[in-house]
Amino acid sequence: MTWVLHVDLDQFIAAVEVLRRPELEGKPVVVGGRGDPTERGVVATASYAAREFGVGSGMPLRLAARKIPDAIFLPVDADAYNAASAEVMDTLRSLTWGGVPIVLEVMGWDEAFVGPGPEHDDLGVPEEFAAEIRRAVLEATRLHCSVGIGDNKLRAKIATEFGKPRGDFRLTEENWFELLGDRPTTALWGIGAKTAKKLAALGVETVSQLAAADPEMLAAELGPTMGPWFRRLGRGVDTSPVDSTPYVPRAHGREETFQEDLTDWAEVEAATRRIARRVVEDIDREGRPAARVGIKVRYRPFFTTSRSLTLPAPTNDPDTLADAAASLLERVENDRPVRLLGVRLEMTEPEGGY
């Protein structure tokens, strides 16, 4: 049996903040925006103590403050989280499983897949190595993690939720339907609320129903590629390997939420140009020019639209890219208050492709 392990840091961002402020241990901590719940912004993460009150990622800070008036609100500190994440991933890379170096696929700040090399299969009881991972990460970083154990990446990812916090859990073909069969399709990695709503309209509401759904019907309603793929998710099928190839971004983007809506379109254009220039700095660090420009505009109260264009030729010239982003504003409504603007620059492929 070839096992895959999914390592997920428990309440990562909040945990990093607690390490810097030990007096916050066990208290409702909410991290988001500039740390001011009277301003516009969303929750990046919440401690377990805050989650007990229904506060979660993506929630407006003002709503979180209404749910927990005495919560501790902190600003996002990306540099601190990058540093902590790098320490965790370096720790994982240093480990060996059954004396064999592991393969590590980093999925973000706080999660990664771990697997044996392609020439190795059975390296012993996976729960023993999961315990070693938790011990090593805690010793090196003082951060706790949970580990999902699966016979593929999909099942390992979902298994982690059963092991939280500070534990591990095994999910395989044998116990897949027993544990997930009656759960809603949103329990699956890769299915969000919008897709679940589409599936429900087809009479598919649970994992078991999705696994048994007519593939031709799914293909006709959800697309020839996505329909069958969703059915495979329902059965827990995943053949993708753990891949240690470093992630190469296809694009960079930045967004800004305004504390007061912009009503003067000249201000909207100026802000779009300013944001675009910041994104140019991001792609310059990649060393690849932009081939496509996109904007995102969110109006009051919460209607969002986006536009994009392909450039005549790739470039990283700040003036050209700012002009291109500003030109897209001509294709959106200009008589409504704007609460958020975003600019995205898609880069040319790296040498050798992705």
C-alpha positions in Angstrom: 0.0 0.0 0.0 1.3 3.5 -0.9 0.2 6.0 1.7 -0.3 9.7 1.3 -0.2 12.0 4.4 -1.7 15.5 4.5 -0.2 17.8 7.1 -2.4 20.8 8.1 -1.3 23.3 10.8 -4.0 23.9 13.4 -5.4 27.4 13.3 -2.1 28.4 11.7 -2.3 32.2 11.6 -3.9 32.5 15.0 -1.3 30.1 16.4 1.5 32.2 15.1 0.0 35.2 16.7 -0.3 33.4 20.0 3.3 32.4 19.9 4.2 36.1 19.8 1.6 36.9 22.5 1.4 34.0 24.8 -1.2 35.8 26.9 -3.7 35.2 24.1 -3.7 31.4 24.6 -7.2 30.1 24.8 -8.8 33.4 24.0 -11.0 34.3 21.0 -8.5 35.7 18.6 -9.6 37.1 15.2 -7.0 38.0 12.5 -8.0 40.1 9.5 -7.5 43.3 7.6 -5.8 46.0 9.7 -7.1 44.5 12.9 -9.9 47.1 13.3 -13.4 45.6 13.3 -14.9 49.0 12.7 -13.3 49.0 9.3 -14.2 47.0 6.2 -12.3 43.8 6.0 -12.7 40.0 6.4 -11.5 37.4 8.8 -8.3 35.7 7.7 -8.5 33.1 10.5 -10.0 32.7 13.9 -8.7 30.8 16.9 -10.7 27.7 18.1 -12.1 29.8 20.9 -13.5 32.3 18.4 -14.8 29.6 16.1 -17.0 28.3 18.9 -19.0 31.6 18.5 -19.5 31.0 14.7 -16.6 33.2 13.5 -14.8 31.8 10.5 -12.6 32.8 7.5 -14.1 35.1 5.0 -16.6 36.6 7.5 -16.8 40.4 7.6 -14.8 41.8 10.6 -17.8 43.8 11.7 -20.0 40.7 11.9 -17.3 38.9 13.8 -17.3 41.8 16.3 -21.0 41.5 16.8 -20.7 37.8 17.5 -17.8 38.3 19.9 -17.6 41.9 21.2 -14.7 41.1 23.5 -12.6 39.2 20.9 -9.0 40.2 20.3 -8.7 41.6 16.8 -5.2 41.6 15.1 -4.0 42.8 11.7 -2.7 40.4 9.1 1.1 40.1 9.2 2.1 38.1 6.0 5.8 38.3 6.7 5.4 36.5 10.0 3.3 33.8 8.5 5.7 33.3 5.6 8.6 32.9 8.0 6.7 30.4 10.2 5.5 28.4 7.1 9.0 28.2 5.7 10.2 26.8 9.1 7.5 24.2 9.0 8.2 23.1 5.5 11.9 22.9 6.1 11.2 20.7 9.1 9.1 18.4 7.0 11.7 18.2 4.2 14.3 17.1 6.7 12.3 14.0 7.7 12.7 10.4 6.5 10.0 7.8 6.4 11.4 4.3 7.0 14.8 5.7 6.4 13.7 7.0 3.0 13.6 10.8 2.1 10.0 12.0 1.8 8.4 13.8 -1.2 6.8 17.1 -0.1 4.1 19.0 -2.0 3.5 22.4 -0.5 -0.1 23.5 -0.8 0.1 26.9 1.0 1.2 28.5 4.2 -0.3 25.8 6.4 -0.6 22.6 4.5 1.3 20.0 2.5 1.2 16.5 1.2 3.8 14.0 2.2 4.5 10.8 0.4 7.3 8.2 -0.2 9.5 8.4 -3.2 8.2 6.7 -6.4 10.4 3.7 -5.9 9.1 3.0 -2.4 5.7 1.7 -1.4 5.2 0.2 2.1 7.3 2.1 4.6 5.5 0.9 7.7 2.5 2.0 9.8 1.5 5.5 8.6 0.1 6.4 12.0 3.6 6.1 13.4 5.1 8.5 10.9 2.1 10.8 11.4 3.0 11.0 15.1 6.7 11.6 14.2 5.6 14.5 11.9 3.5 16.1 14.7 6.3 15.7 17.2 9.0 17.1 14.8 6.9 20.2 13.8 6.0 21.0 17.4 9.6 20.7 18.6 11.0 22.8 15.7 8.3 25.5 15.5 6.1 25.2 18.6 3.1 24.8 16.3 0.6 22.0 16.4 -0.6 20.2 13.3 -3.0 17.4 12.3 -2.3 14.7 9.8 -4.7 13.0 7.4 -3.8 9.5 6.2 -5.2 8.2 2.9 -4.6 5.8 0.1 -4.6 8.9 -2.2 -4.3 12.7 -1.9 -8.1 13.3 -1.9 -8.8 11.0 1.0 -5.7 12.2 2.9 -6.9 15.8 2.6 -10.4 15.0 3.8 -9.1 12.7 6.6 -7.3 15.6 8.2 -10.6 17.2 9.3 -11.4 14.0 11.2 -8.1 14.2 13.0 -8.3 17.8 14.1 -7.0 19.2 16.3 -3.6 17.7 17.1 -4.3 14.2 15.9 -4.4 11.9 12.8 -7.0 9.9 11.0 -7.0 7.2 8.3 -9.5 7.4 5.4 -9.4 4.8 2.7 -11.6 3.0 0.1 -12.8 0.7 2.9 -14.3 3.3 5.2 -15.0 6.0 2.6 -18.8 5.6 2.2 -19.3 4.6 5.9 -17.8 8.0 7.0 -18.8 10.3 4.0 -21.7 8.6 2.2 -24.4 10.5 4.0 -22.6 13.8 4.2 -23.4 16.7 1.8 -21.3 17.0 -1.3 -19.6 20.1 0.2 -17.7 17.6 2.4 -15.6 16.8 -0.7 -12.4 18.7 -1.5 -13.2 20.6 -4.7 -16.9 21.1 -4.2 -18.0 24.5 -2.9 -21.4 26.0 -2.3 -22.1 27.0 -5.9 -21.3 23.5 -7.3 -23.3 21.9 -4.5 -26.3 24.0 -5.4 -26.0 22.9 -9.1 -25.8 19.3 -8.0 -28.7 19.6 -5.7 -30.8 20.9 -8.6 -30.0 17.6 -10.3 -31.2 15.6 -7.2 -27.6 15.0 -6.0 -27.1 16.1 -2.4 -24.9 13.6 -0.7 -21.6 12.0 -1.4 -23.2 8.6 -2.0 -25.7 10.1 -4.5 -22.9 11.8 -6.3 -20.9 8.5 -6.5 -23.9 6.8 -8.0 -25.0 9.6 -10.3 -25.4 8.9 -14.1 -22.0 10.1 -15.6 -23.8 11.1 -18.9 -26.2 13.3 -17.0 -23.4 14.9 -15.1 -21.4 15.5 -18.3 -24.5 17.0 -20.0 -25.3 19.3 -17.1 -21.9 20.2 -15.7 -19.6 19.8 -18.7 -17.8 16.8 -20.3 -14.8 17.2 -18.1 -16.1 18.5 -14.8 -19.2 16.2 -14.7 -17.3 12.9 -14.6 -14.6 14.5 -12.4 -17.2 15.3 -9.8 -18.5 11.7 -9.9 -14.9 10.5 -9.2 -14.7 12.8 -6.3 -17.9 11.2 -4.9 -16.2 7.8 -5.1 -13.0 9.1 -3.5 -10.9 8.5 -6.6 -7.7 10.4 -7.1 -4.7 9.3 -9.1 -2.6 12.5 -8.9 0.9 11.8 -7.3 2.6 13.8 -4.6 4.7 16.2 -6.6 7.6 18.2 -5.1 7.9 20.4 -8.1 8.0 24.0 -6.8 4.8 25.9 -7.5 5.2 28.4 -10.3 2.5 31.1 -10.2 0.6 31.9 -13.4 -0.4 35.3 -12.3 -0.2 37.9 -9.5 -3.0 40.1 -8.3 -3.8 42.6 -5.6 -7.1 43.9 -4.2 -8.0 46.9 -2.1 -11.1 47.4 -0.1 -11.9 51.1 0.5 -13.1 52.2 3.9 -15.3 54.7 2.1 -16.9 53.9 -1.3 -15.3 55.6 -4.2 -17.9 57.7 -6.1 -15.6 59.8 -8.2 -14.6 57.8 -11.3 -11.4 59.7 -11.5 -10.5 58.3 -8.1 -11.5 54.8 -9.3 -9.1 55.2 -12.3 -6.3 56.5 -10.1 -6.7 53.7 -7.7 -6.7 51.1 -10.5 -3.5 52.5 -11.9 -1.9 52.5 -8.4 -2.8 48.9 -7.7 -1.6 47.8 -11.2 1.8 49.3 -10.5 2.0 47.3 -7.2 1.3 44.1 -9.1 4.0 45.0 -11.6 6.4 44.9 -8.7 5.2 41.3 -8.0 5.7 40.0 -11.5 9.1 41.7 -11.7 10.2 39.4 -8.9 9.2 36.5 -11.1 11.1 37.8 -14.0 8.3 37.2 -16.5 6.3 39.9 -18.3 2.5 40.1 -18.3 0.5 38.8 -21.3 -3.0 39.4 -20.0 -4.5 42.0 -17.7 -7.7 41.7 -15.6 -9.6 43.9 -13.2 -12.2 43.2 -10.5 -14.7 45.8 -9.4 -17.0 45.3 -6.4 -19.9 47.8 -6.1 -22.0 48.7 -3.1 -23.6 46.7 -1.6 -21.7 43.6 -2.8 -22.1 43.1 -6.6 -18.9 42.1 -8.3 -17.9 42.1 -11.9 -14.6 41.5 -13.8 -13.1 42.2 -17.2 -9.8 41.2 -18.9 -7.9 41.6 -22.1 -4.9 40.0 -23.8 -2.1 42.5 -24.5 -0.8 43.0 -28.1 2.6 41.9 -26.8 3.9 40.8 -23.3 5.4 43.6 -21.2 6.3 44.6 -17.7 6.2 48.3 -18.4 4.3 49.9 -15.5 2.8 52.7 -17.6 1.6 50.3 -20.3 0.0 47.9 -17.8 -1.5 50.7 -15.7 -3.1 52.0 -18.9 -4.4 48.6 -19.9 -6.0 48.1 -16.5 -7.5 51.5 -16.6 -8.9 50.9 -20.1 -10.9 48.0 -18.8 -12.9 50.4 -16.6 -14.6 51.6 -19.8 -16.3 48.2 -19.9 -17.9 48.4 -16.5 -20.6 50.6 -15.0 -19.3 53.9 -13.9 -22.3 55.3 -12.0 -22.3 53.1 -8.9 -20.2 53.4 -5.7 -17.1 51.2 -5.7 -16.1 49.4 -2.5 -13.3 47.2 -3.9 -10.8 47.2 -6.8 -8.5 44.4 -7.9 -5.9 44.0 -10.7 -4.5 40.7 -11.9 -1.6 40.3 -14.3 -1.2 36.9 -16.0 2.4 36.2 -16.9 4.0 34.4 -19.9 4.8 30.8 -19.3 8.2 30.0 -17.8 10.8 28.4 -20.0 9.8 24.8 -20.3 6.2 25.5 -19.5 4.3 24.8 -16.2 
